[in-house]
Amino acid sequence: MAPRVTTGFPRPASDAGRRVTGGAVLLLAALLLLMVVRLPWAGDLGVHAAVLERLRTDLSHPGNPLVDAHTPSPYYSPWTVLLAVVAEATGAGTFPVLRLAALVGLVLLVTGVRAFVVTFTRRAAAVPLALLCVLLLHGVRLFAWSGFPGLTSLCLSLAYPSTFALGLTLHFLALLRRALGGRTEAARGLPAFLVLGALLACVLLSHQFTGAVAVLGAAAMLLGARPWPARAVWARAGAAGALTLVVLALWPYYPFFSLPGAGGLEDIHRPLYDHLAAKFCLVGLGVVALGARWWRDRRDPLVIFFLLGLAVFAAGGPSGHYSWGRILPAVLLPAQLALAIEVADAGADAFARRSRAVAPAVAAVTVLALLAGAWTQAGALTYVLRDAALPPVLRDVHRIAPWPSFTWAARHVPKGATVMTDDYLALRMLPAYGPYTVAPAYPDFFLPDERRRREATRRYFDPATARAERLGILKEYGARWVVQRTGGPGLPKDDPALREAARGPGGLALFEVAEVGRGVVSARGAAPATAGGAR
């Protein structure tokens, strides 16, 4: 029997290491499970709730999710349609269904990380280390964006389709590696590849940016497969790709292939290229791990995945295509997972004998990096703990505060009614409860009069706009409700066309429109036809 190799590296598979790593993962999992219940609102939750509201109203022709118009929308995906069917079958409300979506998304993400990692290593510590790296190994500047699996991002976006799509992507890549076969297993047959094609189509339809990550990941798994795939395997992969294209072309809710030519997304994605060093400096350790993998294997799939993602991201900034920055998970995930795999493997691999002095330092630096990432995102604890319950040292950490509730206004406005407002939060939150707004809160390239709606909203709240023009705008869009600041621009609160219905925080008030155009009409009467095609 060969002598047991001893190194200065603390074995990740030791009982102590397992307890510490496993305990940290369980704490983070408990926090995320509390997010399922808490469902903190500070982002795009409103539009996803609005999508469910529209699908529940009319599953086959839901129309625009934010404004009263008959237009397609990329938010109508296989995932959101399934959630709407579940809501109708169970009678559950929109927000309980979103909590179910959050739970499914969390389970898919965690099991997806496991499924993908075990295709590279069987070390017991690799999976919990990978989960810690994915959640915490980012940077020292707080950053949150849907589709990015950092702890704060997930706390705010667990219910989003992006979380579901990312978890499904990891499962897809794991299944693809198994379907391609390896040194000890044969490649799968055509049915397995066709299932992969359908899964890829589901990811692309559910969250297009994560779909782009999945496509790059699939290319990396194919290019990095060992042994090199046989001609028959490439043919099966081609059949899977063809099935993906067919499903995308046949999807009835929006024309998928119109999306690449759509504009209007660059400005909102410009921040993805700001402060990169501060936001992602800790990922540098993963890049070092990728370098070690490349040194051993010039076709390592994680290295190829990283390089493909980096190439797309790097091209986006200089070309002004800032939306390409959404490919960043294809850069981050390979580096994070590579570090976890390398650290887990190092204690047992023979090559570790040559780095007895380096291995303990790598372990220590990894732990410090994870602690730094945890400190950066410690504000996530405020989503489940009151300020008084927080340790004093955490009360001043940077956090993304949840938005205030808009139920004070939503309880008065009927579903399907249109609200005139230019308030940032009202535009993003009111559609979640069933009403429409005159202008959409987000860019909408399928809405032909989007610019006109935004201009009408700007004119309505312009102090120089005459009363008659304001009333004409309300009539044109069938807006029977107005949310504005008391004393702010718009019709004054004592105007005979308005009746105050409710007051909210920050000086906001909800007004019911009692007059549109000529004469006075009941605000609860029949709504006039709208430019957007009211139902």
Buried (B, 14 or more C-beta within 10 A) or exposed (E): EEEEEEBEBBBBEEEEBBEBBBEBBEEBBEBBBBBBEBBBBBBBBBBBBBBBBBBBBEEEEBBBBBBBBEBBBBBBBBBBBBBBEBBEEEEBEBBEBBBBBBBBBBEBBBBBBBBBBBBBBEBBBBBBBBBBBBBBBBBBBBBBBBBBBBBBBBBBBBBBBBBBBBBBBBBBBBBBBBBBBEEEEEBBEEEBBBBBBBBBBBBBBBBBBBBBBBBBBBBBBBBBBEEEBEEEBEEBBEBBBEBBBEBBEEBEBBEBEEBEEBEEBBEEBEEBBEEBEEBBBBBBBBBBBBEBBBEEEEEBBBBBBBBBBBBBBEEBBEEEBBBBBBBBBBBBBBBBBBBBBBBBBBBBBEEBEEBEEBBBEBBEEBEEBBEBBBBBBBBBBBBBBEEEEBEEEBEEBEBBEBBBEBEBBBEBBEEBBBBBBBBEBBBBBBBBBBBBBBBBBBBBBBBEBBEBBBEBBEBBBEEEBEEEBBBBBBBBBBBBBBBBBBEBBBBEBEBEBBBEBBEBEEEBBBBBBBBBEEEEBEBEEEBBEBBBEBE
